[in-house]
Amino acid sequence: MNTTSLPLILSPAVRDALDKKQAVVALESTIITHGMPWPDNVNTARLVEDAVRAEGAVPATIAIIEGKIHVGLDDKTLEWLGTAKDVMKVSRADLAFALSAGRHGSTTVAATMICAHLAGISVFATGGIGGVHRGVEETMDISADLTEFARTPVAVVCAGAKALLDLRRTLEFLETQGVPVVGYKTSDFPAFWSRSSGLPVPLRADSAADIAAMISMRRTLRLEGGVVVANPVPEQDEIPQAEIEALITRAVGEALEAGISGKAVTPYLLSRMLELTDGRSLRTNVALVLSNARLAAQIARALA
């Protein structure tokens, strides 16, 4: 892809890897600005990049800085982003605005997919994807992540959808959009902090090579959109669904009572869950992101 006319800045390491057709893994920046408190956010970002490198791939953390898409951040920029103020939470709807207005922005799953595709990166690791929110009958709150999967050919490795969501409706929405949801070594759809949501995952693959083969076949068939790879949190790090569900229900109810909506919902709920679990949710969050980064790197290597 010719990127010379795009507001796109590739780090030297990312550019070199792409030129040599080596494995590259995209990483989002919303987890740094809106997903975790400082300094855990920056420390986790560094650990995730190291996990990708340890599996033989190049990490490409993506963020909007002064109206430019930066693909691959140096350590100084990661540190700055961890405490930066007035950083937009950017999705498909406001990506062009953030760029044209010269703003700073952290990229959600949807925006990271768009930017990764523009850069020529086909695998992306995140924590949990967005989805259909609880109470959607009243709010119509459905994450733009779900429609992005049907549009943009990037494979997203995640620990399922965030457990704060309506997971049954999220899976139904993905099926309607024709998005493959593949469980990695599992037949159960994971629920972020928990290894199982109690819902079956539509497809299953037991190796990174099998997932890469499916992605390659989709390219051969010229099928649009990406793939959701659902990778359960490591067993020793999970918070079982039966244990955490009551806390989720409480946090969601508090958000509704406070009138919190739109992009503010997920950061509020993650912060509240951190309080309600005495920090345990953060430790699980870090573990699952690292696990996803390792698997994404293995898939990227198989594709390369």
Disulfide bonds with the S-S distance in Angstrom:
none
